[in-house]
Amino acid sequence: MVIANSPPTLTILENGDRLDRLEFERRYTASNIKKAELIEGIVYVASAVRFDAHAKPHARIVAWLVAYQALRTDLKVGIKPTVRLDENNEPQPDALLFRLGGNAQIDEDGYITGSPELIVEIAASTASYDLHAKKRVYELNGVKEYIVWRTLDRQIDWFVLENGKYVELAPDDAGIIHSREFEGLRLNVAAILNGDISVVLKTLQ
């Protein structure tokens, strides 16, 4: 028997659910899940994070982006923010960099709406997901640069948008990749892979 004025039944959020963004947010807000994403209308619930495969490289990337942003006043860095891209896509990228007054804005709910200029994903067990479904979504939504650090492969892929499609940037002869979107944003690939943050930061100067 349904009792009048009783609260509606809340369906829990599960990996593989097919939802639109509004329903995803409703279930996510009511759940105890720490990280879930909506990619092409499908829910992905994150697994536990390992230190060496994810947390440690994540810290290196954040240190690099924060050091770069500290030299400027028109940029913001975010760590695992909710990004409302469109009605079927709401990722939580590991890190991002966006320009004030650019495509991405902070909406009235405090979330990012629109496409940041740069998104970074740390990919261990999620490498296939980050290099296919997520890459496709970021490409279609106009994210200008996308970095995937495949930690188990010790490989960093840096993609840049050209004519609506991602192409990969290659390191120069010194092993440094140069952003096209952000002047002076340079990454010493060998140094960050080896955890030599002092060299990574010197490359920015």
Contacts in CASP RR format, 6 or more apart in sequence:
PFRMAT RR
TARGET T0000
AUTHOR 0000-0000-0000
METHOD contacts of the structure
MODEL  1
MVIANSPPTLTILENGDRLDRLEFERRYTASNIKKAELIEGIVYVASAVR
FDAHAKPHARIVAWLVAYQALRTDLKVGIKPTVRLDENNEPQPDALLFRL
GGNAQIDEDGYITGSPELIVEIAASTASYDLHAKKRVYELNGVKEYIVWR
TLDRQIDWFVLENGKYVELAPDDAGIIHSREFEGLRLNVAAILNGDISVV
LKTLQ
10 27 0 8 1.000
10 30 0 8 1.000
11 27 0 8 1.000
12 27 0 8 1.000
12 31 0 8 1.000
13 24 0 8 1.000
13 27 0 8 1.000
13 28 0 8 1.000
13 31 0 8 1.000
13 33 0 8 1.000
13 36 0 8 1.000
13 43 0 8 1.000
13 45 0 8 1.000
14 43 0 8 1.000
14 45 0 8 1.000
15 43 0 8 1.000
15 44 0 8 1.000
15 45 0 8 1.000
16 42 0 8 1.000
16 43 0 8 1.000
16 44 0 8 1.000
17 24 0 8 1.000
17 27 0 8 1.000
17 42 0 8 1.000
17 43 0 8 1.000
18 41 0 8 1.000
18 42 0 8 1.000
18 43 0 8 1.000
19 27 0 8 1.000
19 38 0 8 1.000
19 41 0 8 1.000
19 43 0 8 1.000
20 41 0 8 1.000
20 87 0 8 1.000
20 88 0 8 1.000
21 38 0 8 1.000
21 84 0 8 1.000
21 86 0 8 1.000
21 87 0 8 1.000
21 88 0 8 1.000
21 89 0 8 1.000
21 90 0 8 1.000
22 87 0 8 1.000
24 36 0 8 1.000
24 38 0 8 1.000
24 41 0 8 1.000
24 43 0 8 1.000
24 90 0 8 1.000
25 90 0 8 1.000
28 36 0 8 1.000
33 45 0 8 1.000
34 46 0 8 1.000
35 45 0 8 1.000
35 46 0 8 1.000
35 80 0 8 1.000
35 92 0 8 1.000
36 43 0 8 1.000
36 44 0 8 1.000
36 45 0 8 1.000
36 46 0 8 1.000
36 92 0 8 1.000
37 43 0 8 1.000
37 44 0 8 1.000
37 46 0 8 1.000
37 90 0 8 1.000
37 91 0 8 1.000
37 92 0 8 1.000
38 44 0 8 1.000
38 88 0 8 1.000
38 89 0 8 1.000
38 90 0 8 1.000
38 91 0 8 1.000
39 89 0 8 1.000
39 91 0 8 1.000
39 129 0 8 1.000
39 133 0 8 1.000
39 134 0 8 1.000
39 137 0 8 1.000
40 88 0 8 1.000
40 89 0 8 1.000
40 133 0 8 1.000
40 136 0 8 1.000
40 137 0 8 1.000
41 88 0 8 1.000
41 89 0 8 1.000
42 133 0 8 1.000
44 129 0 8 1.000
47 125 0 8 1.000
49 55 0 8 1.000
50 124 0 8 1.000
52 151 0 8 1.000
53 124 0 8 1.000
53 125 0 8 1.000
53 151 0 8 1.000
53 152 0 8 1.000
54 122 0 8 1.000
54 124 0 8 1.000
54 151 0 8 1.000
57 122 0 8 1.000
57 149 0 8 1.000
57 151 0 8 1.000
57 192 0 8 1.000
58 94 0 8 1.000
58 95 0 8 1.000
58 122 0 8 1.000
60 192 0 8 1.000
60 195 0 8 1.000
60 197 0 8 1.000
60 200 0 8 1.000
61 94 0 8 1.000
61 95 0 8 1.000
61 120 0 8 1.000
61 122 0 8 1.000
61 147 0 8 1.000
61 149 0 8 1.000
61 192 0 8 1.000
62 77 0 8 1.000
62 79 0 8 1.000
62 95 0 8 1.000
63 197 0 8 1.000
63 200 0 8 1.000
63 201 0 8 1.000
64 187 0 8 1.000
64 192 0 8 1.000
64 197 0 8 1.000
64 200 0 8 1.000
64 201 0 8 1.000
64 204 0 8 1.000
65 77 0 8 1.000
65 78 0 8 1.000
65 95 0 8 1.000
65 97 0 8 1.000
65 120 0 8 1.000
66 77 0 8 1.000
67 201 0 8 1.000
67 204 0 8 1.000
68 75 0 8 1.000
68 97 0 8 1.000
68 182 0 8 1.000
68 184 0 8 1.000
68 185 0 8 1.000
68 204 0 8 1.000
69 75 0 8 1.000
69 76 0 8 1.000
69 77 0 8 1.000
69 97 0 8 1.000
71 204 0 8 1.000
74 99 0 8 1.000
74 100 0 8 1.000
75 97 0 8 1.000
75 98 0 8 1.000
75 99 0 8 1.000
75 100 0 8 1.000
75 182 0 8 1.000
76 97 0 8 1.000
76 98 0 8 1.000
76 100 0 8 1.000
77 95 0 8 1.000
77 96 0 8 1.000
77 97 0 8 1.000
78 95 0 8 1.000
78 96 0 8 1.000
78 97 0 8 1.000
79 94 0 8 1.000
79 95 0 8 1.000
80 92 0 8 1.000
80 93 0 8 1.000
80 94 0 8 1.000
80 95 0 8 1.000
81 92 0 8 1.000
81 93 0 8 1.000
81 96 0 8 1.000
81 111 0 8 1.000
81 112 0 8 1.000
82 90 0 8 1.000
82 92 0 8 1.000
82 111 0 8 1.000
82 112 0 8 1.000
83 90 0 8 1.000
83 91 0 8 1.000
83 92 0 8 1.000
83 93 0 8 1.000
83 96 0 8 1.000
83 104 0 8 1.000
83 111 0 8 1.000
83 112 0 8 1.000
83 113 0 8 1.000
83 114 0 8 1.000
83 115 0 8 1.000
83 116 0 8 1.000
84 90 0 8 1.000
84 107 0 8 1.000
84 111 0 8 1.000
84 112 0 8 1.000
84 113 0 8 1.000
84 114 0 8 1.000
85 91 0 8 1.000
85 114 0 8 1.000
85 115 0 8 1.000
85 137 0 8 1.000
85 141 0 8 1.000
86 141 0 8 1.000
89 137 0 8 1.000
89 141 0 8 1.000
91 134 0 8 1.000
91 137 0 8 1.000
93 116 0 8 1.000
93 119 0 8 1.000
93 120 0 8 1.000
93 121 0 8 1.000
94 120 0 8 1.000
94 121 0 8 1.000
94 122 0 8 1.000
95 119 0 8 1.000
95 120 0 8 1.000
96 104 0 8 1.000
96 112 0 8 1.000
96 116 0 8 1.000
96 118 0 8 1.000
96 119 0 8 1.000
96 120 0 8 1.000
97 116 0 8 1.000
97 117 0 8 1.000
97 118 0 8 1.000
97 182 0 8 1.000
97 185 0 8 1.000
98 104 0 8 1.000
98 112 0 8 1.000
98 116 0 8 1.000
98 117 0 8 1.000
98 118 0 8 1.000
99 117 0 8 1.000
102 117 0 8 1.000
103 114 0 8 1.000
103 115 0 8 1.000
103 116 0 8 1.000
103 117 0 8 1.000
103 142 0 8 1.000
104 112 0 8 1.000
104 113 0 8 1.000
104 114 0 8 1.000
104 115 0 8 1.000
104 116 0 8 1.000
104 117 0 8 1.000
105 112 0 8 1.000
105 113 0 8 1.000
105 114 0 8 1.000
106 112 0 8 1.000
106 113 0 8 1.000
107 113 0 8 1.000
114 141 0 8 1.000
115 138 0 8 1.000
115 141 0 8 1.000
115 142 0 8 1.000
115 143 0 8 1.000
115 144 0 8 1.000
116 143 0 8 1.000
117 143 0 8 1.000
117 144 0 8 1.000
117 145 0 8 1.000
117 181 0 8 1.000
117 182 0 8 1.000
118 143 0 8 1.000
118 144 0 8 1.000
118 145 0 8 1.000
118 146 0 8 1.000
118 147 0 8 1.000
118 179 0 8 1.000
118 181 0 8 1.000
118 182 0 8 1.000
118 185 0 8 1.000
119 138 0 8 1.000
119 143 0 8 1.000
119 145 0 8 1.000
119 146 0 8 1.000
119 147 0 8 1.000
120 146 0 8 1.000
120 147 0 8 1.000
120 148 0 8 1.000
120 149 0 8 1.000
121 130 0 8 1.000
121 134 0 8 1.000
121 146 0 8 1.000
121 147 0 8 1.000
121 148 0 8 1.000
121 149 0 8 1.000
122 149 0 8 1.000
122 151 0 8 1.000
123 129 0 8 1.000
123 130 0 8 1.000
123 131 0 8 1.000
123 148 0 8 1.000
123 149 0 8 1.000
123 150 0 8 1.000
123 151 0 8 1.000
124 150 0 8 1.000
124 151 0 8 1.000
124 152 0 8 1.000
127 148 0 8 1.000
127 150 0 8 1.000
127 152 0 8 1.000
127 153 0 8 1.000
130 148 0 8 1.000
131 148 0 8 1.000
131 150 0 8 1.000
131 157 0 8 1.000
135 146 0 8 1.000
135 148 0 8 1.000
135 159 0 8 1.000
135 166 0 8 1.000
138 146 0 8 1.000
138 166 0 8 1.000
139 146 0 8 1.000
139 159 0 8 1.000
139 161 0 8 1.000
139 164 0 8 1.000
139 165 0 8 1.000
139 166 0 8 1.000
142 161 0 8 1.000
142 164 0 8 1.000
143 161 0 8 1.000
144 160 0 8 1.000
144 161 0 8 1.000
144 180 0 8 1.000
144 181 0 8 1.000
145 158 0 8 1.000
145 159 0 8 1.000
145 160 0 8 1.000
145 161 0 8 1.000
145 179 0 8 1.000
145 180 0 8 1.000
145 181 0 8 1.000
145 182 0 8 1.000
146 158 0 8 1.000
146 159 0 8 1.000
146 166 0 8 1.000
147 156 0 8 1.000
147 157 0 8 1.000
147 158 0 8 1.000
147 159 0 8 1.000
148 156 0 8 1.000
148 157 0 8 1.000
148 159 0 8 1.000
149 155 0 8 1.000
149 156 0 8 1.000
149 157 0 8 1.000
150 156 0 8 1.000
150 157 0 8 1.000
154 193 0 8 1.000
156 177 0 8 1.000
156 187 0 8 1.000
156 189 0 8 1.000
156 192 0 8 1.000
156 193 0 8 1.000
157 168 0 8 1.000
158 168 0 8 1.000
158 169 0 8 1.000
158 177 0 8 1.000
158 187 0 8 1.000
159 166 0 8 1.000
159 167 0 8 1.000
159 168 0 8 1.000
159 169 0 8 1.000
160 166 0 8 1.000
160 167 0 8 1.000
160 168 0 8 1.000
160 169 0 8 1.000
160 180 0 8 1.000
160 181 0 8 1.000
169 177 0 8 1.000
169 178 0 8 1.000
169 180 0 8 1.000
170 177 0 8 1.000
171 177 0 8 1.000
171 189 0 8 1.000
172 178 0 8 1.000
174 188 0 8 1.000
175 188 0 8 1.000
175 189 0 8 1.000
175 190 0 8 1.000
176 186 0 8 1.000
176 187 0 8 1.000
176 188 0 8 1.000
176 189 0 8 1.000
176 203 0 8 1.000
177 186 0 8 1.000
177 187 0 8 1.000
177 189 0 8 1.000
178 184 0 8 1.000
178 185 0 8 1.000
178 186 0 8 1.000
179 185 0 8 1.000
179 186 0 8 1.000
184 204 0 8 1.000
185 204 0 8 1.000
186 203 0 8 1.000
186 204 0 8 1.000
187 200 0 8 1.000
187 203 0 8 1.000
188 196 0 8 1.000
188 199 0 8 1.000
188 200 0 8 1.000
188 203 0 8 1.000
191 197 0 8 1.000
191 199 0 8 1.000
191 200 0 8 1.000
191 203 0 8 1.000
192 200 0 8 1.000
END
